[in-house]
Structures are given as structure tokens and as C-alpha cells.
Amino acid sequence: MGGAGVFRPEVTEPLGCHVPVLAWGLGLERLGMFRFGLSDIRELYLAHLSWLTGVASCRS
């Protein structure tokens, strides 16, 4: 459920950091993926109105 990885040098070197930087954590997006049965995290950020109207907690 948690993500982890190493920052690419293109991200850290402009900031003056020339050593590998690790990152990890539990994102709310991954819990949302689990809750709604999604396999691609990008689905949480796309505007699929047909999907939203089909989810009971998104209807008013």
C-alpha cells in the first residue's frame, strides 16, 4: 500500500544535493485506489463524470 523510491538526480542536483535521496510513505491516493477498486492511480485525478455518478458516496 505504501510507495517508496529514490529521487532522480535531475530533481535533487539543482537543489545542491549530490547524494541519493530516499522517499517513502503511505499516500491517501493508495487508500482511495483500494476503496474504489482502481488499478491505476491516475484514475483518481481524471474527470470521469460517468464514474462519479455511479459511486454512491459521490451522489447528492
Wavefront OBJ file of the C-alpha trace (Angstrom):
o trace
v 0.000 0.000 0.000
v 2.887 2.402 0.566
v 5.112 3.861 -2.087
v 8.884 4.149 -1.966
v 11.740 5.082 -4.238
v 14.871 7.085 -4.941
v 14.675 10.647 -6.265
v 16.238 11.062 -9.698
v 19.408 13.221 -9.886
v 17.598 15.751 -12.132
v 15.380 16.569 -9.156
v 17.959 16.742 -6.365
v 21.090 18.175 -8.048
v 19.550 21.597 -8.869
v 18.848 21.881 -5.135
v 22.502 21.242 -4.294
v 22.049 17.650 -3.142
v 24.519 15.282 -4.817
v 23.778 12.105 -2.851
v 20.902 9.610 -3.319
v 17.669 10.638 -1.590
v 15.130 8.018 -0.499
v 11.424 8.707 -0.067
v 8.577 6.598 1.267
v 5.147 6.985 2.756
v 1.522 5.979 2.737
v -0.488 8.164 0.384
v -4.206 8.749 0.691
v -4.417 8.067 -3.044
v -3.452 4.441 -2.492
v -6.180 4.045 0.115
v -8.639 5.555 -2.374
v -7.484 3.097 -5.031
v -8.112 0.227 -2.629
v -11.501 1.590 -1.546
v -12.828 2.107 -5.092
v -11.148 -0.917 -6.697
v -8.924 1.074 -9.058
v -5.750 -0.355 -10.574
v -4.295 2.933 -11.879
v -3.658 5.887 -9.538
v -4.234 8.327 -12.410
v -7.917 7.388 -12.389
v -8.300 9.413 -9.176
v -7.280 12.609 -10.975
v -9.282 12.262 -14.186
v -12.744 13.782 -14.565
v -14.881 10.755 -15.437
v -18.355 12.076 -14.682
v -19.964 8.744 -15.549
v -17.802 7.028 -12.899
v -18.565 9.695 -10.292
v -22.316 9.418 -10.764
v -22.047 5.645 -10.291
v -20.333 5.909 -6.889
v -22.907 6.176 -4.126
v -20.760 8.384 -1.867
v -20.319 10.931 -4.694
v -24.058 11.426 -5.326
v -26.034 14.061 -3.504
l 1 2 3 4 5 6 7 8 9 10 11 12 13 14 15 16 17 18 19 20 21 22 23 24 25 26 27 28 29 30 31 32 33 34 35 36 37 38 39 40 41 42 43 44 45 46 47 48 49 50 51 52 53 54 55 56 57 58 59 60
